[in-house]
């Protein structure tokens, strides 16, 4: 019987990747209510129009056509995804202290 470190090492790396992905997803998950960054994934899907129609308050602009808003995740999340916009958390460290 041969002993190989390749398979256990691969399992450890896979486990670490899953844990890091989960941590990143939790860190970037939009809050139930509050500041969010709306990142368009395709062209110009009308981010501002959709956000305003969902009752969001526009706070400012972000990089690459993104928009910082204050709103309710329940009203925005699926509308934005269907329009090709990824809503993520807008931490003050990345989007300014005034959020």
N, C-alpha and C positions, 0 to 999 in steps of 0.2 A: 504494500500500500504506500503510495507516494503522498507526501505532505506538501501542499502548495499554499502559499500565502496570497495568491492572486484572487481567489474567490472571496475569502473573508475580507480582504482589503477593498474589493469592489463593493461588497455589501456595506462596509463602513462608509465608503464614499457616497453610495446611493442614499444611505440613511442621512448623512450630513446634508446632502443636496435637498432632500425632502424637508428636513427641519429648517434649513435656510429659506427655502421657498415659502414655507408656511409662515415664518417670521416676517418675511418681506410682504406677503399678502396681508397679514394682520396690520402691519405698519402703514400700508398704503390703502387699506379699506376705508371707504368714505364713512364719516360719522353719521349717525342717525339724523342728526340735525347740526348745522353749523357750516363752517367753511369747507369748500370742496374746490378742487381744481378739475376743470372739464377739459380733457385733452382730446382734440379731434384726431381720429385715426385715418380718416379719409377726407380728402379735399376740404370743402367748406360746407358742412352739414347744417349750417344755421344754428350754431350753438347758442348764441344770444337769444334768438327767437324762441327756441325750445325751452331754454332756462326761464325766460320771462313768462312763458305760457304755463310753466309749472310753479309759478309763484316765487321764484328765486330772486334774490336781491343781488345785483351785479356789484362786485367789490373792486375788480380791476382786471388787468390783462396779465397773462403769463407768457412764457416763452413759446414760440412756434404756434401761434394762433390759439393758445389755450386761454381760458377765462376763469377767474377766481370768483366764486359766488358764495352766497349764504343761502341755504335752503334745506329742504327735507329730503333725505335719501329716498324715502318711500315714494315720493312724487316724481323724483328725477331719474333714478337709477335705470329702470328698464327703458324709459323713453330715450335716454341718452345712448344706451347700448344699441338699441334698434337703429338709431341715427348714425352710428359709427363714432360715438364719443365715449371715451373712457373716463368715468368719474373716479377720482382718487382723493385721498385725504390731502388737505392743504395745511401742513404744519407751518407754524409761524416762522420757524427757522428757514424755510425755503420760500415762503410767500410774503414775508414782511411781518413786522411786529404788530401792525395794526389790525390783524385779523382777529 
